[in-house]
Amino acid sequence: MPPADSPRRRGSRARVRLSADACPSLASGVAFEEGADDRAWIATIHGVPSSRVSRSVADLLSAMNGETALRDLHLRFAASESLEDFLDLAERFRASGLLRGDAILPPGRLTYRPPFTLQIATLRAPALFRRVDHVIVRLPARVVLASVVVLLGGGLVAAIVQARDLLSVLTTPMPLTGLLILIAVLSLATLLHEAAHGLTLARFGGSPRRAGFMLFYLTPAFFVDVTDGWRLPKRSQRVAIALAGPAVHAVIAAVALLAALALPQPETDRAMLLLALSCIAVVIVNLIPFVRFDGYIALMSALDEPNLRGRAIRDASNFLTRFLFGGRRIGRALDTAWSVPFGLASLAAPVVMVVFAVARTAQALAGGGPVLGLLVVALEAVVVLVGVALLAKALRRVLRSGVSRLRFVCVGAVVVASVVTAGALIRVPVTDTLGFSIHGGRVMLLRAGAGAGADTEAEVPAGTPVVLMSSGIVANVPVGEGTVRPLPPTPTTVPLDALFPVTADGVAIPAVVVAEVLVAGKSDGLPPTGQARVELGETDLWQALWARGVMLPLTALQGEREEEEENERPRD
């Protein structure tokens, strides 16, 4: 269940920022519907719910009649806040299509939402969900809830019994066929997840307006627009709509765990366990309340606090501005004791999630050759550029809030100097991730590639410590250790799981043997393939980030370039 759809704007001409003397007016087609109580109202555009607002915001927007200046509206409705923040709020109203300006259209069959979301939808979703709702047998809510609780309890018991097997699934390669089937099943589960949101809304008398397929930050997904749920009178109904999707994944996980416990076939058992773990991960991520996922929607609905996350982030930003730059005290947008901590967590959570995802992707693709190396570096570059742009936008907002420019510059210089100094002083281990394969009882270190022209940077020094690990689809566990004995780069072919956490019978990929591992102790218990973490010593944090994030992913590319130069060189 994605966030509420933003209306489409016709035209893309640049707009001048609203000034304090501007006299904006409410856009045509904008109306306000009273919610379940006087505190919550629904702003609609041409009859389509746009956002859920407080009574004070509805009064403010209604007072924008084209004759009253924003300066006067600020004194009337938000005198405790800075004028700059009030103008920012007016800009957000205009960007949402609530103020007169560019023509506004409701989302249609094809909708683009900057920066990276494209939706392809059917507008017949209301009729579709009504028909499905009539087909499904209506069971009492207590029966449904009790059945879900029993299934989840059984799944928990099955997970405890199979704890060792669950760990093994995480830390060993996944068969390619099973992985493809898993992706298909998870896609179907996601479809059911979104359908559950829409069916629950229909069961409560609401109407899902649109449903379809979307590319969400270049990731394919399904979606159902359930913004009509804002019209429901009970908080419990809105919470149920938000949690219906995660409940689907939780039930699928429980059924898969019970099936794995009952089925004797090892491969089927393994597939069921991985399906269960994948669904559990989806549930956990969806319930994180600090990002705009289902858990946040449920929390916002339970507390009946419109725009909970945005208001908390605003309070956290004001706190940081006052703490660092001496900005003046501004009244809280969210009148709770936990507003600032929740806002800080909401700022940090997306950063942590993105960094973790990028780090895990880089580790999984580390030995994948020049193409995947370029993909890793490109992904990191995009993340860095987006982060810099967001930070610059935040700093501009701080500067416009009226803080002392001298203090702004001084604090900024101190922060930058502290970060640079800390990065230079903090010592971190430097590692390189390779693949390994056992040939004739010898453990060989491998890099992806088809040629023998490895560059000197790709060579591993003699005697370097190596930790041999399993090649897990999610995690890696140590299985042995040893030291490096360099060898001349030699082309070879190896099984798929020597470089990737995926197995496929009869599939071999090109690689380059770069060294042998002198294993400490016996190598009889080692898996035939896996990952190898080469310990290259210590360095400061900045050099480690550069080496790990840029140099190592591009090592194979550099080796391939030198091989081409060698082949083009005239021979005597």
N, C-alpha and C positions, 0 to 999 in steps of 0.2 A: 504494500500500500504506500505509494510515493506521496510526498508532500502535495499540498493543494496546487492545482495547476495555476500558473500565471496566465493572464489573458494575453492574447497575441496583439502586438502593436503594428498598425499599418503605417509603413514609412519608417525611415531610419535617419532622418535628418538630425543634426546635432541640436541640442536644446541648451538654452542659457539657464544657469543655475538660478533658482528662486532667491530673490533678495528679501530683505526685511520689509521693504515697501511694496512688494508684490501683493496683488489682491486676487488670489486663485479662487476658482469656483468649482463646485462639484460637477463631475462629468455627467453628461446625459446618460440615462439608463442605470445610474447608481441609486440603490435604495437600501434601506436598513430594515431588517426583520428582528423583532424582539425574540430573544432566546427563551430558555426555560425559566430564567429569572432576570431581574433587572440589570444584573452585572454583565451579562453576555449578550451581545447582539451579533447578527450576521450581515456583513456587507455583501450585496449582490450586484452583479453587472449584467444587465439585460436578463434578469431573473436567475442567473447562474451564481451560486455561492462563490465569493472571491476570497473572503477571509473572515475570521471570527474576531470581533473586536470588543473592547470594553464599552460601557455606557459613556464614559468620558470621551473616548475617541469618536464614538458615533456623534456625540454632541459637537465636538470640535469640527468634524467634517461637515456636519449639517450647517455650521456657522460660516463656512466658506461660501460666500454668496457673490463673489466677484466685486464687492464694494469695500470689504473690510481688509485692511493690511495685515500681513502676517505679524508685524510688530505688535499690533493691538491684540491679535488673537493669542500671541505669546503671553502678554500680560494678563489676559483674561483666563486662559486655560492652563498655563504651565509656567507661572512666574518663578517657581523655585528652580527651574532648569535654565541652562544657558541658552541664549538666543541661537547660537550656532547649532546646538543639539536640536532645537525646535525646527530650525530650517532643514536639518538633515531628515527629521521626521516628515516634514512636508514633501521633501524630495522622494522619500520612500512611498508616500501616498501617490505621488504622481507616477512613479515607476510601476506601481501596482494597477494603474489605470483608473484610480478613484477621482483624479482631478482632470479638469478639462484640458485637452491638448491634442495629441495624436488620436486618430480613430482607434477604438478598441474593439476587438472581436473575441468572443469566447473561443476556447481551444476547439479545434476541429479534428478532421480525420488525420491530417498531417500537421504536427506541431513541433516547432523547434524551440528549445529553451536553452539559452546560453548558459555555460559555454559548450557543453558536450552532450546534450540530451536531445534525441530525436524520437518522437512518438508517432506510431502509426496505429490509429484507433478506429473502432466502429462506433457510430453514434446510436446504434440499435441496442446498446447494452441494457437499458432499462427493460425493454421487452424480453430480451434474452434471459436476464436474471429472473424476471417474473415467471417465465415459463419453467425454468429449472426449479424455482422455488415451489411451484405447484406440483412438479413431478416428485420431488423428494418427500419422503414420509415425514410428517410433522411429529416429532417426539417431544415430550415435556422437557423443559430445560434441565430439570433435576436429573432426569434419566441420562441425558447427554453428558452432563457434568460428571455424574457418578461413573459412567462408562469410561470417560477420559481419565479420571483419577485412578480407576482400577488398572487400566492399561499402562499408565505411567508408573504406577507402583510395581507392576510386573516387570516392566522394562528396567526399572532401577535394580530390582533383585537380579535379573539376568545380567546386567552390566557388572554387578559385584562378583557374580560367579565367574564371569569371563574376563576379569580384569587383566590377567596375563595375556590373553589372546588379543585384547584391545590394544595393549602396548605393542605387541608384535606387529599388528597391522599398521600402526603408525610408523614403525621404524624399519620396515622392509619394503622392497619395490612392489609395485602394483602391476599385475598382468595387463597388457595393453587392451585386450578384449574386454576384460572386466572394467577397466577405466572408462572405455567408451560406453559400455552399458550403464555404468554409474552416472556418467554425465547425462545420458538420456533420461534415466530415472529421476535425477535431481531436477532436470528441466521440467518433467511432468509434475514433480512435487512443488516446484515454484509456481506452476500454473494453478495447481490446487490451492496453494497458499493464497494467491491473489483472488481466486474464485471464492474462497472462504470469506474474505473481507466483503466482497460484493453480496454474497448470499446472506450473510448475517445482517447487512444493512437492509436488504430486501425483506428479510423476515421481520425486521422491526418497523417496516412500513416506509423505508427510505427508497431512494432510486439511484443506483450507480449510473452516472451519466455517460461515462466512456470506459472502454476496456480495449486492450490490444497489446502490441509488442513495442518495445522501445530499445534504443541503444543508450544506456545510462553510463556516461563517461567511457564510451566505446565498449561497454560490456552489455551483451544481449540480456534482456529480462522482459517479463510480463508486467502489466500494471492494470489496476482497476481504480478509477477515480471515485472515491467515496466521500467527497466533500459535502455531499448532501447529508451526511451524518451529523453535521453541525446543527441541523434543524431538530434533531431528536431531543426530547425533553429531559431524559434521564442520563446522568453521568454513567451509570452502569452499562447502558446500551452502547454508548460511545467507546467505553473501555472494552466491551465484548467484541466490537467490530475490530478494534486495533489488535486484540490478542487472538482473534480467530486464525490469522495466518500462522503465527508461531505455533499455535496449538496443532495445526496440521503437521508441521515438521516434527513436533514432539511426539505425536502419535505414530508417525511413520518410523521414527527412531525406535520407539518402544516395540512396535511390531517386528522390526528388523532384528532387534536384540533377542526377542523371544524366538523368532524363526531360526536364528543362528544357534541358539541353545538346543533346538529340537532337530535340526538337520545334521546328518552325519557326514555329508560330503565336505571335505576341507575347502575346496575352491568356492563352493556356494556359501559356506560358513564365513569365509574371509570376505566375500563380496557383501554379505549382509552386515557384517561388523563395520566395514568401511562406510556403507550407506548410513548406518546408525550414527557413526562418528560425524559424518558430513552434516547430517540433519541436526545433531546436537550443536555443532558449530554455528549453523544457521540460526538456531534458536538463541544461542548466547549473544551473537552479534546483533540480532534483531531486538533483543531486550536491553541493550545498552541505552540508558536514558539520556546520554549526553550528545547524541547525534539524532538526526531526524529519521529515526527508524520507528518500528512499531512500539517499542518500549517507551519511547519519548511521547508518542501520540497517546498511549494508554495513561501515562503519568499526567500529561497535560489535561486529559479528559477527567481523570479521577480527581484532580485538584480543582478542575474547572477554572484554569488560569490560561486565558488566550495568549498565544505567542510566548509561552513560558520560557523557552530557550533564548529567544531574541532579547527578551527583557532582562533575563539573568546575565547574558553576555554584555548587555549595555551597562548593567550595574558593575560587573567585573571590570569592564574597560574604564569606567569612571573611577573605580577604586585604584586601578593601576596608574591612571593619569594623575590622580591626586597624590599617590604614594611616591611616584617617581619624579613628577614634574611640578608638583605643587598646585595642581588645578583646584579650583574652588569646589567646595562640597555641593553635591547635587542630590536632590531627593531621589530615593530609590524607585525604579520603575516596578519592582516586584517587592511588595512589603512582607518579606519573610527574613528570618535570621540566616537562612542558608542560601540566599540569593547570590552573594558574591562567590562562595565556594562552588556552587553549582555552575555559575557562569565561567569560572576559571577552568573547571573540569570540562565544560562544553567547548572551551577554546583549545584545551590540550588534547582531548580525546581524538579528534580527527587527525591531528598531527601524529600522534602515537600510532594510530591505525595505518596511516599512509607509510610511515617510516618502517613499521614492521612488515607490511606487505611488500615494499620495495626490497628490503633486506632479504626476505625469504625468497623472493623471485630471483634476486641476484645470486643467492647461494645455490638455488636449484639449477640455474642456467650457467653457472660459473665455468663448467667444462664443455660447453656446447659449441665452441668454435667461433669464427669471426662474426657470422651473422647474428647469433644470439648475443655475443659480446657487444656488438653495436646496439642491439635492442636494449640491453641493460643500461648502457651509458645514455641512450636517448631517453629512456624512462626516468633515470635519475636527473637528467638535465631539465626535463619538463617539470618534475616535482620541485626542483630548486627554483626555477623561474617563477612558478606559481607562488611559491612561498615568499620570494622576494617581492613580488607584486602585491601580495596581501599585506606584508609588513610595511611596505611603502605607503599603501593606502591608509593603514592604521596610524602611521606617524603623521601623515598629512592631516588626518582628523584631529589628532592631539594638538598639532600646531595651530589649527584653526579654532581650537576651543578657548584660546586666549591665555595660554600659559606663557610664562616668561621665556622669551627666545634665548636669553643667555643661559638660563637653567636647562632649557631643552638641549642646547648644544653641549653644555658641560656634562649633563647626565648621559647623553648619547655617546660622547667621547669616552667617558668612564666605562660604560657598558661594552663598547667595542674593544677598548683596550683590555678589559678584563677577560672577554671571550678569547681574544687573540693570545693573550698571555697564558690563560688556562690551557688552551689548545697546544701551546708550545711546551708547557711544563708537564702536562699529563702524559704518562708513558703507557702505551697500550701494546699488546702483542700483535705482531704482523704475521698473517697466515696466508697461504695460497691453497685453494681447493682444487684437487685433481681427482681423476678416477684411478682405480687400480683393478688389475685383473691377474689371476694366478695362471702362469704358464709353466708346465713341467715342474711344479713345486716352487717356482720363483714368483715373487710378488712384484709386478711391474707397475710403475707409475705411468699414467697416460694423460695426454692432452688430446682434445678433439682436433681433427684436421686430417688432410689426405697427403700432406707432403712432409719431407724431412728437413725443410729449411727452418728449423727453430732458431730464434735469435738468442743472443747471449742472455738477455733478460729472462728468457723462458727457462734457462738452465737452473737446476737446483743444486746448491753447493754440497759437496761431499760432507757426510757426517751430520747433515741437518736432521733434527728429530721429526718424525712423522707419526701421526695418530691415524690409524686405520679405523674407518667407521662404516656402519651399515648405510646403504643408500635408501633411506626411508622416504615414503611419499609425503610425509609431514615432518618427521624428525629423524635425527641420526644419533646412534649410540656407538661409543667406542667398542671395537672388537679386538684391537691389538695395537702394537706400537713397534717402532724400529727406527733405523737411520737410513739416510740416502747414500746410494752408490751411483754416481752419474754414469750414464751410458750415451753413446752417440745416438742422436735422434733417428729412430727407425720407424718407417710406416708399417702399420698393421691393421687388422680388423678385429673388433671386439664385440661382445654382446651389447645390446642396447643399454642394459642396466649397469654397464661399467662406467657410463657417463651420465645417465639419467635414471631417476627412480621409477623406471618402467621396464617391465620384461616383455619379450615377444619371442616365441620360439622361431628359430631359423632366421632371425633378423640380426645382421651384423652391420656395424657402421665403421667408417675409417677413423683411425686415431694414430697418434705418434707416441711411441715408447720413449720416455725421456730419462728414466732412471729405474734402478732396482731398489727395493726396500729390504734391508737386512733386518729381518724380524727378530725381536727379542723373544726368546723362547721358541716353542713349537708353533708352526703355522698350520697344523692340521685342522684346528677348529675354526679357521677363518672362512668366511663366505667366499665363493669363487670370484665375486666382483663387489665393488663398493666405492665409497668416497675416501679420499685421503687428505687429511689436513696437515700441510707442511708448515712447521713452526720456523719462521724466518727471523726470530728475535723480537726486539722491541724498538719502537720509534715513538715520536710524539704524535699526538692525536691528528694533527692536520696532515702530516705525511701518511699516516695510516689510512685516513679517509681517502686521500688522493690515490694511494696505491691500491686500496681495496675497491674503490668505486670506479676508477678510471683505468689505471695501468693494467691491472690483472685481467679485466674483461677484454681489453684490447690486445693482450699478449698474442693470442692466436692470429689476429689480424696483422700484427707486425711481422710475425713469422711467415705468414703467407706472402706478404709484400716482399720480404727479403728473398723468399724462394723464387718469386717471379723475376726479381732482378738477377738472381744467380742464373736462371735459365736463359735470360736474354743476353748475358755476358758472352762475348766471343770466346770460342774454345780454340786452343792451339792445335 
